Amino acid sequence: MYGSDTEHTCRAAWRQCAWPVLAPTRHAHARSARAAAQTIPPLRKKLRIGKFQALGFNYELAWRVAPSIDVQDRIIDQLLEDFIEPRVLSLDGGVNCGFVAARRGSVTDEDRVVSESWLGRWPDLAEVKVGLMRDAWYDEAP
């Protein structure tokens, strides 16, 4: 029965039981998940921070003449076949801009350099900008 004397007695008995009281852990007063994650490795892994951080890089392309749909398809297909797939990377974007990340872990500085040289080989490009490595999951700098 809800609100009865029996329920009141059970609650009081439970509070007075001889079970050991657990001491608060050092994580009890964390203000945010990221603050708590600084001390809990499984949470750092889940949030992809610290040693579990994944890095990637942006690229931007400026064309002298806008490529046709057929040329765009050919560029993306060749980019995937020649650069992305062999290095086990992921691509988010297209022929004007995008983001490259590793499928597992982080991209390397060598990946950045190779991508810049690979993209720069297209004759109709006026400019190729490959950004610095940054966090692939958060907008903050690494």
C-alpha positions in Angstrom: 0.0 0.0 0.0 1.4 3.3 -1.0 1.8 5.8 1.8 1.0 3.3 4.5 2.8 2.9 7.8 4.3 -0.3 6.5 6.0 1.5 3.7 7.3 4.1 6.1 8.7 1.5 8.4 10.4 -0.3 5.5 12.1 2.8 4.3 13.3 3.6 7.9 14.6 0.1 8.3 16.5 0.3 5.0 18.2 3.5 6.0 19.4 2.0 9.3 20.6 -1.3 7.8 24.1 -2.5 8.4 25.2 -2.3 4.8 28.4 -0.5 4.2 28.1 3.0 2.9 30.0 3.5 -0.3 32.4 6.4 -0.1 32.0 9.0 -2.9 34.6 8.4 -5.7 36.8 11.1 -7.0 34.5 11.3 -10.0 31.4 12.2 -8.0 31.8 15.9 -8.3 32.7 16.2 -12.0 31.0 19.1 -13.6 30.9 17.6 -17.1 31.3 14.4 -19.0 34.6 15.6 -20.4 35.9 16.6 -16.9 35.0 13.1 -15.6 36.5 11.5 -18.6 39.9 12.9 -17.7 40.1 10.2 -15.1 38.0 7.4 -16.5 39.7 5.6 -19.4 36.6 3.8 -20.8 34.8 7.2 -20.9 37.8 8.8 -22.6 37.6 6.1 -25.2 33.8 6.6 -25.7 34.2 10.3 -26.0 37.3 10.0 -28.2 39.4 12.3 -26.2 43.0 12.1 -24.8 44.9 9.2 -26.3 41.7 8.1 -28.0 41.4 11.3 -30.0 41.0 11.0 -33.7 42.6 13.6 -36.0 41.8 14.5 -39.6 42.2 17.4 -41.9 40.1 19.7 -44.2 40.8 20.5 -47.8 39.6 23.3 -50.1 39.9 23.4 -53.9 39.6 26.5 -56.1 38.9 25.7 -59.8 39.8 27.9 -62.7 36.7 26.6 -64.5 33.9 24.7 -62.6 34.2 21.0 -63.5 31.3 19.3 -65.2 29.4 16.6 -63.5 31.3 13.9 -65.4 34.6 15.4 -64.4 33.5 15.6 -60.8 32.5 12.0 -60.7 35.8 11.0 -62.3 37.8 13.1 -59.7 35.9 11.6 -56.7 36.2 8.0 -58.1 40.0 8.4 -58.6 40.4 10.1 -55.3 38.7 7.2 -53.6 40.6 4.5 -55.6 44.1 6.1 -55.6 44.3 7.8 -52.2 41.4 7.1 -49.8 40.9 3.4 -50.0 44.6 2.3 -50.1 45.4 4.4 -47.0 42.2 3.1 -45.2 40.8 6.6 -44.8 37.3 8.2 -44.9 36.2 11.1 -47.0 33.4 13.5 -46.3 33.0 16.1 -49.0 33.4 16.6 -52.7 35.3 18.4 -55.4 35.2 21.8 -53.7 35.9 21.0 -50.0 35.9 18.1 -47.6 37.3 16.4 -44.6 39.6 13.4 -44.5 39.8 11.1 -41.5 41.2 7.6 -40.7 38.7 4.8 -40.3 40.5 3.9 -37.1 42.8 6.2 -35.2 44.1 9.3 -36.8 45.5 10.4 -40.1 49.3 11.0 -40.4 51.2 14.0 -41.5 52.3 11.9 -44.5 48.6 11.5 -45.4 48.3 15.3 -45.5 51.3 15.8 -47.7 50.3 13.0 -50.1 46.8 14.4 -50.3 48.0 17.8 -51.2 50.3 16.5 -53.9 47.6 14.2 -55.3 45.0 17.0 -55.4 47.5 19.4 -56.9 48.0 17.2 -60.0 44.7 18.2 -61.5 45.4 20.8 -64.2 42.2 22.8 -63.8 42.8 23.7 -60.2 43.8 27.2 -59.3 44.5 26.6 -55.7 44.7 23.6 -53.2 44.5 24.3 -49.5 45.0 21.3 -47.1 44.4 22.3 -43.5 46.2 21.3 -40.3 45.3 18.2 -38.5 42.4 18.7 -36.1 40.0 16.7 -34.0 37.6 14.7 -36.2 34.9 14.6 -33.5 35.0 18.0 -31.9 35.4 21.5 -33.3 38.2 22.3 -30.8 41.9 22.4 -31.7 43.9 19.3 -30.7 
